[in-house]
Amino acid sequence: MADHSHAHAPAHEHGTADVAEHQQTFEAFARFWVYLFGAAAAVLIFLAIFNS
């Protein structure tokens, strides 16, 4: 049977993880949705103005 103990792993201290890559990914994700919703709103406004 496999040994699943984590005795060799260092103890985790809260707040010490490197989250820079996570933050960059989330910022890109949020920016994508802001641009997408902005484009959708622009299309809807265009359609409303020109009665398409």
PAPAPA-343194 format. One record per residue (C-alpha): residue number from 1; residue in three letters; x, y, z. Coordinates in Angstrom, 3 decimals. Each point is the difference from the previous one (the first is absolute). Example, Ala and Ser with C-alpha at 12.3 -4.5 7.8 and 13.67 -1.06 7.14 Angstrom:
2
+-----+------+----------+----------+----------+
! seq ! type !       px !       py !       pz !
+-----+------+----------+----------+----------+
!   1 !  ALA !   12.300 !   -4.500 !    7.800 !
!   2 !  SER !    1.370 !    3.440 !   -0.660 !
+-----+------+----------+----------+----------+
//
This chain:
52
+-----+------+----------+----------+----------+
! seq ! type !       px !       py !       pz !
+-----+------+----------+----------+----------+
!   1 !  MET !    0.000 !    0.000 !    0.000 !
!   2 !  ALA !    1.303 !    3.488 !   -0.840 !
!   3 !  ASP !    1.165 !    2.310 !    2.737 !
!   4 !  HIS !   -2.086 !    3.173 !   -0.235 !
!   5 !  SER !    1.562 !    1.812 !    2.935 !
!   6 !  HIS !    1.155 !    3.534 !   -0.565 !
!   7 !  ALA !    2.760 !   -0.022 !    2.579 !
!   8 !  HIS !    2.517 !    1.148 !   -2.629 !
!   9 !  ALA !   -2.076 !    3.055 !   -1.026 !
!  10 !  PRO !    0.850 !    3.319 !    1.656 !
!  11 !  ALA !   -2.646 !    1.519 !    2.231 !
!  12 !  HIS !   -2.144 !    2.555 !   -1.786 !
!  13 !  GLU !   -0.135 !    3.469 !    1.436 !
!  14 !  HIS !   -3.085 !    2.040 !   -0.853 !
!  15 !  GLY !    0.726 !    2.886 !   -2.333 !
!  16 !  THR !    3.335 !   -1.264 !   -1.340 !
!  17 !  ALA !   -1.125 !   -1.435 !   -3.353 !
!  18 !  ASP !    1.184 !    1.733 !   -3.174 !
!  19 !  VAL !   -3.227 !    1.078 !   -1.685 !
!  20 !  ALA !    1.439 !    2.401 !   -2.603 !
!  21 !  GLU !   -0.829 !   -2.312 !   -2.922 !
!  22 !  HIS !   -3.494 !   -0.591 !    1.380 !
!  23 !  GLN !   -0.608 !    3.748 !    0.296 !
!  24 !  GLN !    1.194 !    0.635 !   -3.566 !
!  25 !  THR !   -2.253 !   -2.760 !   -1.328 !
!  26 !  PHE !   -3.014 !    1.348 !    1.886 !
!  27 !  GLU !    0.658 !    3.557 !   -1.205 !
!  28 !  ALA !    0.145 !   -1.222 !   -3.604 !
!  29 !  PHE !   -3.204 !   -2.012 !    0.534 !
!  30 !  ALA !   -1.825 !    3.027 !    1.449 !
!  31 !  ARG !    1.292 !    2.296 !   -2.764 !
!  32 !  PHE !   -1.225 !   -2.457 !   -2.658 !
!  33 !  TRP !   -3.537 !    0.001 !    1.423 !
!  34 !  VAL !   -0.087 !    3.793 !    0.368 !
!  35 !  TYR !    0.951 !    0.389 !   -3.681 !
!  36 !  LEU !   -2.459 !   -2.692 !   -1.043 !
!  37 !  PHE !   -2.910 !    1.636 !    1.860 !
!  38 !  GLY !    1.032 !    3.410 !   -1.329 !
!  39 !  ALA !    0.001 !   -1.322 !   -3.575 !
!  40 !  ALA !   -3.396 !   -1.647 !    0.526 !
!  41 !  ALA !   -1.415 !    3.266 !    1.363 !
!  42 !  ALA !    1.429 !    1.920 !   -2.968 !
!  43 !  VAL !   -1.631 !   -2.446 !   -2.432 !
!  44 !  LEU !   -3.346 !    0.308 !    1.765 !
!  45 !  ILE !    0.195 !    3.801 !   -0.015 !
!  46 !  PHE !    0.900 !   -0.030 !   -3.700 !
!  47 !  LEU !   -2.972 !   -2.253 !   -0.757 !
!  48 !  ALA !   -2.312 !    2.209 !    2.058 !
!  49 !  ILE !    1.139 !    3.192 !   -1.712 !
!  50 !  PHE !   -0.363 !   -1.325 !   -3.537 !
!  51 !  ASN !   -3.128 !   -2.103 !    0.682 !
!  52 !  SER !    1.642 !   -3.132 !   -1.361 !
+-----+------+----------+----------+----------+
//
